[in-house]
Amino acid sequence: MTIKNELKIRWNNESPSFWKKVQKVGIICAALGGAIATAPIALPAVAVTVSGYLAAAGVVAGILSKLTVADSSVLLEEKN
């Protein structure tokens, strides 16, 4: 099985409930970071820098939590 196929299988399968919560928090962090970074008012440089890190961490947390699978037997079936 190629990495592309495994990622597709992981993306389409259900995630465990804990990782669904992490995914929601990641999406909120990414949205909040994006909103702060693109605010139409002048913000201190620290706020803009932190918002960039917040957005990046949110995106990474959201994607990684989406790639977890509740039932790993699905991956084993595809390998055989």
N, CA, C and O atoms as CSV, one atom per row, in Angstrom:
chain,resi,resn,atom,element,x,y,z
A,1,MET,N,N,0.849,-1.169,0.000
A,1,MET,CA,C,0.000,0.000,0.000
A,1,MET,C,C,0.899,1.237,0.000
A,1,MET,O,O,1.877,1.324,0.743
A,2,THR,N,N,0.541,2.166,-0.838
A,2,THR,CA,C,1.321,3.395,-0.907
A,2,THR,C,C,0.868,4.376,0.171
A,2,THR,O,O,-0.204,4.237,0.760
A,3,ILE,N,N,1.702,5.350,0.404
A,3,ILE,CA,C,1.379,6.357,1.416
A,3,ILE,C,C,0.124,7.129,1.013
A,3,ILE,O,O,-0.701,7.471,1.860
A,4,LYS,N,N,-0.012,7.396,-0.277
A,4,LYS,CA,C,-1.181,8.129,-0.759
A,4,LYS,C,C,-2.468,7.358,-0.456
A,4,LYS,O,O,-3.458,7.944,-0.018
A,5,ASN,N,N,-2.450,6.058,-0.687
A,5,ASN,CA,C,-3.637,5.241,-0.405
A,5,ASN,C,C,-3.924,5.186,1.092
A,5,ASN,O,O,-5.080,5.262,1.510
A,6,GLU,N,N,-2.876,5.055,1.896
A,6,GLU,CA,C,-3.078,5.001,3.341
A,6,GLU,C,C,-3.649,6.313,3.873
A,6,GLU,O,O,-4.528,6.302,4.735
A,7,LEU,N,N,-3.160,7.431,3.371
A,7,LEU,CA,C,-3.700,8.725,3.795
A,7,LEU,C,C,-5.171,8.864,3.386
A,7,LEU,O,O,-5.981,9.403,4.140
A,8,LYS,N,N,-5.506,8.377,2.194
A,8,LYS,CA,C,-6.887,8.440,1.740
A,8,LYS,C,C,-7.792,7.599,2.636
A,8,LYS,O,O,-8.893,8.025,2.984
A,9,ILE,N,N,-7.329,6.409,3.008
A,9,ILE,CA,C,-8.103,5.538,3.891
A,9,ILE,C,C,-8.264,6.186,5.258
A,9,ILE,O,O,-9.359,6.196,5.820
A,10,ARG,N,N,-7.174,6.725,5.792
A,10,ARG,CA,C,-7.243,7.381,7.101
A,10,ARG,C,C,-8.183,8.578,7.073
A,10,ARG,O,O,-8.940,8.789,8.020
A,11,TRP,N,N,-8.145,9.367,5.998
A,11,TRP,CA,C,-8.972,10.562,5.906
A,11,TRP,C,C,-10.457,10.192,5.867
A,11,TRP,O,O,-11.286,10.899,6.440
A,12,ASN,N,N,-10.795,9.094,5.200
A,12,ASN,CA,C,-12.200,8.719,5.022
A,12,ASN,C,C,-12.768,7.910,6.183
A,12,ASN,O,O,-13.988,7.764,6.268
A,13,ASN,N,N,-11.943,7.382,7.075
A,13,ASN,CA,C,-12.442,6.612,8.209
A,13,ASN,C,C,-12.743,7.523,9.388
A,13,ASN,O,O,-12.311,8.674,9.438
A,14,GLU,N,N,-13.493,6.978,10.330
A,14,GLU,CA,C,-13.902,7.758,11.494
A,14,GLU,C,C,-12.766,7.896,12.498
A,14,GLU,O,O,-11.995,6.963,12.719
A,15,SER,N,N,-12.679,9.072,13.096
A,15,SER,CA,C,-11.681,9.354,14.131
A,15,SER,C,C,-12.261,9.049,15.507
A,15,SER,O,O,-13.476,9.113,15.695
A,16,PRO,N,N,-11.398,8.717,16.475
A,16,PRO,CA,C,-11.885,8.536,17.850
A,16,PRO,C,C,-12.421,9.855,18.410
A,16,PRO,O,O,-12.068,10.932,17.931
A,17,SER,N,N,-13.278,9.756,19.432
A,17,SER,CA,C,-13.951,10.950,19.951
A,17,SER,C,C,-12.967,11.981,20.516
A,17,SER,O,O,-13.174,13.184,20.356
A,18,PHE,N,N,-11.899,11.517,21.176
A,18,PHE,CA,C,-10.907,12.464,21.696
A,18,PHE,C,C,-10.300,13.282,20.568
A,18,PHE,O,O,-10.153,14.498,20.692
A,19,TRP,N,N,-9.950,12.629,19.475
A,19,TRP,CA,C,-9.307,13.328,18.366
A,19,TRP,C,C,-10.280,14.214,17.604
A,19,TRP,O,O,-9.865,15.171,16.950
A,20,LYS,N,N,-11.575,13.904,17.682
A,20,LYS,CA,C,-12.570,14.819,17.109
A,20,LYS,C,C,-12.584,16.134,17.891
A,20,LYS,O,O,-12.717,17.211,17.310
A,21,LYS,N,N,-12.443,16.031,19.223
A,21,LYS,CA,C,-12.388,17.234,20.050
A,21,LYS,C,C,-11.123,18.032,19.752
A,21,LYS,O,O,-11.163,19.260,19.668
A,22,VAL,N,N,-10.001,17.334,19.592
A,22,VAL,CA,C,-8.742,18.016,19.249
A,22,VAL,C,C,-8.875,18.705,17.899
A,22,VAL,O,O,-8.363,19.808,17.709
A,23,GLN,N,N,-9.558,18.062,16.964
A,23,GLN,CA,C,-9.755,18.647,15.647
A,23,GLN,C,C,-10.569,19.940,15.742
A,23,GLN,O,O,-10.240,20.928,15.087
A,24,LYS,N,N,-11.621,19.936,16.551
A,24,LYS,CA,C,-12.437,21.135,16.715
A,24,LYS,C,C,-11.633,22.271,17.345
A,24,LYS,O,O,-11.743,23.420,16.918
A,25,VAL,N,N,-10.830,21.955,18.353
A,25,VAL,CA,C,-9.986,22.968,18.986
A,25,VAL,C,C,-8.968,23.506,17.982
A,25,VAL,O,O,-8.700,24.706,17.948
A,26,GLY,N,N,-8.403,22.616,17.166
A,26,GLY,CA,C,-7.445,23.039,16.144
A,26,GLY,C,C,-8.070,23.976,15.125
A,26,GLY,O,O,-7.454,24.961,14.719
A,27,ILE,N,N,-9.289,23.669,14.715
A,27,ILE,CA,C,-9.984,24.533,13.755
A,27,ILE,C,C,-10.261,25.902,14.369
A,27,ILE,O,O,-10.110,26.928,13.704
A,28,ILE,N,N,-10.663,25.916,15.630
A,28,ILE,CA,C,-10.920,27.184,16.312
A,28,ILE,C,C,-9.637,28.002,16.426
A,28,ILE,O,O,-9.645,29.209,16.189
A,29,CYS,N,N,-8.539,27.347,16.789
A,29,CYS,CA,C,-7.254,28.053,16.908
A,29,CYS,C,C,-6.811,28.620,15.564
A,29,CYS,O,O,-6.337,29.753,15.487
A,30,ALA,N,N,-6.967,27.828,14.506
A,30,ALA,CA,C,-6.571,28.302,13.180
A,30,ALA,C,C,-7.420,29.492,12.750
A,30,ALA,O,O,-6.903,30.457,12.187
A,31,ALA,N,N,-8.717,29.425,13.015
A,31,ALA,CA,C,-9.596,30.531,12.640
A,31,ALA,C,C,-9.284,31.785,13.453
A,31,ALA,O,O,-9.265,32.892,12.915
A,32,LEU,N,N,-9.043,31.606,14.738
A,32,LEU,CA,C,-8.717,32.740,15.598
A,32,LEU,C,C,-7.382,33.374,15.184
A,32,LEU,O,O,-7.264,34.598,15.117
A,33,GLY,N,N,-6.396,32.545,14.912
A,33,GLY,CA,C,-5.106,33.066,14.468
A,33,GLY,C,C,-5.207,33.801,13.148
A,33,GLY,O,O,-4.586,34.847,12.962
A,34,GLY,N,N,-5.994,33.248,12.228
A,34,GLY,CA,C,-6.197,33.916,10.942
A,34,GLY,C,C,-6.935,35.231,11.086
A,34,GLY,O,O,-6.621,36.202,10.398
A,35,ALA,N,N,-7.916,35.269,11.980
A,35,ALA,CA,C,-8.672,36.506,12.193
A,35,ALA,C,C,-7.802,37.598,12.802
A,35,ALA,O,O,-7.908,38.765,12.425
A,36,ILE,N,N,-6.956,37.224,13.730
A,36,ILE,CA,C,-6.074,38.215,14.351
A,36,ILE,C,C,-5.033,38.711,13.352
A,36,ILE,O,O,-4.725,39.902,13.299
A,37,ALA,N,N,-4.497,37.784,12.563
A,37,ALA,CA,C,-3.449,38.165,11.599
A,37,ALA,C,C,-3.978,39.105,10.518
A,37,ALA,O,O,-3.242,39.953,10.014
A,38,THR,N,N,-5.237,38.956,10.169
A,38,THR,CA,C,-5.792,39.773,9.089
A,38,THR,C,C,-6.707,40.874,9.602
A,38,THR,O,O,-7.518,41.410,8.847
A,39,ALA,N,N,-6.586,41.212,10.867
A,39,ALA,CA,C,-7.422,42.265,11.450
A,39,ALA,C,C,-7.153,43.595,10.751
A,39,ALA,O,O,-6.006,43.920,10.446
A,40,PRO,N,N,-8.215,44.364,10.499
A,40,PRO,CA,C,-8.049,45.635,9.782
A,40,PRO,C,C,-7.482,46.767,10.638
A,40,PRO,O,O,-7.322,47.889,10.158
A,41,ILE,N,N,-7.179,46.476,11.897
A,41,ILE,CA,C,-6.609,47.503,12.762
A,41,ILE,C,C,-5.139,47.195,13.013
A,41,ILE,O,O,-4.704,46.054,12.857
A,42,ALA,N,N,-4.387,48.195,13.395
A,42,ALA,CA,C,-2.967,47.999,13.680
A,42,ALA,C,C,-2.815,47.291,15.023
A,42,ALA,O,O,-3.339,47.744,16.041
A,43,LEU,N,N,-2.101,46.191,15.011
A,43,LEU,CA,C,-1.846,45.414,16.221
A,43,LEU,C,C,-0.348,45.381,16.490
A,43,LEU,O,O,0.448,45.536,15.565
A,44,PRO,N,N,0.039,45.183,17.728
A,44,PRO,CA,C,1.470,45.055,18.017
A,44,PRO,C,C,2.075,43.854,17.271
A,44,PRO,O,O,1.386,42.885,16.951
A,45,ALA,N,N,3.351,43.952,17.013
A,45,ALA,CA,C,4.027,42.889,16.273
A,45,ALA,C,C,3.950,41.556,17.006
A,45,ALA,O,O,3.894,40.504,16.368
A,46,VAL,N,N,3.945,41.586,18.323
A,46,VAL,CA,C,3.857,40.350,19.108
A,46,VAL,C,C,2.532,39.645,18.843
A,46,VAL,O,O,2.495,38.422,18.709
A,47,ALA,N,N,1.446,40.409,18.769
A,47,ALA,CA,C,0.132,39.813,18.532
A,47,ALA,C,C,0.069,39.163,17.156
A,47,ALA,O,O,-0.493,38.079,17.005
A,48,VAL,N,N,0.639,39.815,16.159
A,48,VAL,CA,C,0.641,39.258,14.804
A,48,VAL,C,C,1.504,38.005,14.746
A,48,VAL,O,O,1.133,37.031,14.090
A,49,THR,N,N,2.642,38.014,15.417
A,49,THR,CA,C,3.523,36.844,15.439
A,49,THR,C,C,2.853,35.670,16.142
A,49,THR,O,O,2.885,34.542,15.649
A,50,VAL,N,N,2.254,35.936,17.282
A,50,VAL,CA,C,1.570,34.874,18.028
A,50,VAL,C,C,0.393,34.326,17.226
A,50,VAL,O,O,0.130,33.124,17.260
A,51,SER,N,N,-0.314,35.189,16.510
A,51,SER,CA,C,-1.446,34.720,15.714
A,51,SER,C,C,-0.984,33.796,14.587
A,51,SER,O,O,-1.691,32.857,14.223
A,52,GLY,N,N,0.187,34.059,14.042
A,52,GLY,CA,C,0.733,33.156,13.020
A,52,GLY,C,C,1.047,31.786,13.580
A,52,GLY,O,O,0.740,30.768,12.960
A,53,TYR,N,N,1.662,31.760,14.761
A,53,TYR,CA,C,1.938,30.479,15.417
A,53,TYR,C,C,0.653,29.760,15.801
A,53,TYR,O,O,0.564,28.538,15.683
A,54,LEU,N,N,-0.333,30.506,16.256
A,54,LEU,CA,C,-1.620,29.923,16.641
A,54,LEU,C,C,-2.310,29.297,15.431
A,54,LEU,O,O,-2.858,28.198,15.521
A,55,ALA,N,N,-2.282,29.991,14.314
A,55,ALA,CA,C,-2.896,29.464,13.094
A,55,ALA,C,C,-2.168,28.209,12.613
A,55,ALA,O,O,-2.809,27.230,12.231
A,56,ALA,N,N,-0.842,28.232,12.629
A,56,ALA,CA,C,-0.076,27.075,12.179
A,56,ALA,C,C,-0.314,25.868,13.083
A,56,ALA,O,O,-0.500,24.754,12.595
A,57,ALA,N,N,-0.309,26.086,14.394
A,57,ALA,CA,C,-0.553,24.985,15.328
A,57,ALA,C,C,-1.965,24.438,15.169
A,57,ALA,O,O,-2.171,23.228,15.264
A,58,GLY,N,N,-2.929,25.302,14.930
A,58,GLY,CA,C,-4.297,24.856,14.732
A,58,GLY,C,C,-4.460,24.011,13.485
A,58,GLY,O,O,-5.160,22.999,13.502
A,59,VAL,N,N,-3.818,24.423,12.404
A,59,VAL,CA,C,-3.890,23.653,11.163
A,59,VAL,C,C,-3.239,22.282,11.346
A,59,VAL,O,O,-3.797,21.270,10.921
A,60,VAL,N,N,-2.078,22.242,11.966
A,60,VAL,CA,C,-1.390,20.965,12.184
A,60,VAL,C,C,-2.214,20.051,13.086
A,60,VAL,O,O,-2.352,18.862,12.802
A,61,ALA,N,N,-2.759,20.595,14.165
A,61,ALA,CA,C,-3.574,19.782,15.072
A,61,ALA,C,C,-4.821,19.266,14.373
A,61,ALA,O,O,-5.209,18.115,14.573
A,62,GLY,N,N,-5.444,20.088,13.566
A,62,GLY,CA,C,-6.640,19.666,12.849
A,62,GLY,C,C,-6.372,18.555,11.855
A,62,GLY,O,O,-7.130,17.588,11.776
A,63,ILE,N,N,-5.302,18.687,11.099
A,63,ILE,CA,C,-4.988,17.669,10.094
A,63,ILE,C,C,-4.544,16.367,10.741
A,63,ILE,O,O,-5.003,15.295,10.346
A,64,LEU,N,N,-3.666,16.442,11.720
A,64,LEU,CA,C,-3.194,15.214,12.359
A,64,LEU,C,C,-4.311,14.484,13.088
A,64,LEU,O,O,-4.350,13.254,13.088
A,65,SER,N,N,-5.217,15.226,13.706
A,65,SER,CA,C,-6.318,14.561,14.398
A,65,SER,C,C,-7.296,13.944,13.409
A,65,SER,O,O,-7.957,12.957,13.734
A,66,LYS,N,N,-7.400,14.497,12.229
A,66,LYS,CA,C,-8.269,13.912,11.201
A,66,LYS,C,C,-7.679,12.613,10.666
A,66,LYS,O,O,-8.426,11.738,10.226
A,67,LEU,N,N,-6.376,12.470,10.694
A,67,LEU,CA,C,-5.733,11.274,10.133
A,67,LEU,C,C,-5.660,10.103,11.109
A,67,LEU,O,O,-5.154,9.042,10.744
A,68,THR,N,N,-6.145,10.262,12.329
A,68,THR,CA,C,-6.191,9.131,13.247
A,68,THR,C,C,-7.420,8.297,12.942
A,68,THR,O,O,-8.441,8.826,12.503
A,69,VAL,N,N,-7.326,7.000,13.172
A,69,VAL,CA,C,-8.456,6.113,12.890
A,69,VAL,C,C,-8.889,5.412,14.165
A,69,VAL,O,O,-8.066,5.064,15.012
A,70,ALA,N,N,-10.190,5.211,14.286
A,70,ALA,CA,C,-10.743,4.540,15.458
A,70,ALA,C,C,-10.494,3.036,15.382
A,70,ALA,O,O,-10.277,2.391,16.408
A,71,ASP,N,N,-10.522,2.482,14.187
A,71,ASP,CA,C,-10.375,1.040,14.010
A,71,ASP,C,C,-9.182,0.768,13.099
A,71,ASP,O,O,-9.275,0.934,11.883
A,72,SER,N,N,-8.073,0.353,13.682
A,72,SER,CA,C,-6.859,0.134,12.892
A,72,SER,C,C,-6.930,-1.128,12.036
A,72,SER,O,O,-6.062,-1.334,11.188
A,73,SER,N,N,-7.936,-1.975,12.233
A,73,SER,CA,C,-8.049,-3.174,11.408
A,73,SER,C,C,-8.323,-2.821,9.952
A,73,SER,O,O,-8.023,-3.610,9.056
A,74,VAL,N,N,-8.887,-1.648,9.710
A,74,VAL,CA,C,-9.132,-1.202,8.336
A,74,VAL,C,C,-7.808,-1.049,7.599
A,74,VAL,O,O,-7.700,-1.410,6.427
A,75,LEU,N,N,-6.807,-0.517,8.281
A,75,LEU,CA,C,-5.495,-0.358,7.665
A,75,LEU,C,C,-4.838,-1.708,7.398
A,75,LEU,O,O,-4.192,-1.898,6.367
A,76,LEU,N,N,-5.007,-2.639,8.327
A,76,LEU,CA,C,-4.415,-3.970,8.157
A,76,LEU,C,C,-5.063,-4.724,7.001
A,76,LEU,O,O,-4.381,-5.456,6.284
A,77,GLU,N,N,-6.372,-4.555,6.811
A,77,GLU,CA,C,-7.061,-5.229,5.704
A,77,GLU,C,C,-6.540,-4.729,4.369
A,77,GLU,O,O,-6.380,-5.514,3.435
A,78,GLU,N,N,-6.275,-3.448,4.266
A,78,GLU,CA,C,-5.808,-2.880,3.014
A,78,GLU,C,C,-4.391,-3.329,2.681
A,78,GLU,O,O,-4.035,-3.436,1.508
A,79,LYS,N,N,-3.574,-3.594,3.709
A,79,LYS,CA,C,-2.191,-4.012,3.457
A,79,LYS,C,C,-2.129,-5.437,2.931
A,79,LYS,O,O,-1.212,-5.784,2.187
A,80,ASN,N,N,-3.087,-6.258,3.307
A,80,ASN,CA,C,-3.091,-7.675,2.863
A,80,ASN,C,C,-3.785,-7.860,1.571
A,80,ASN,O,O,-3.871,-8.982,1.071
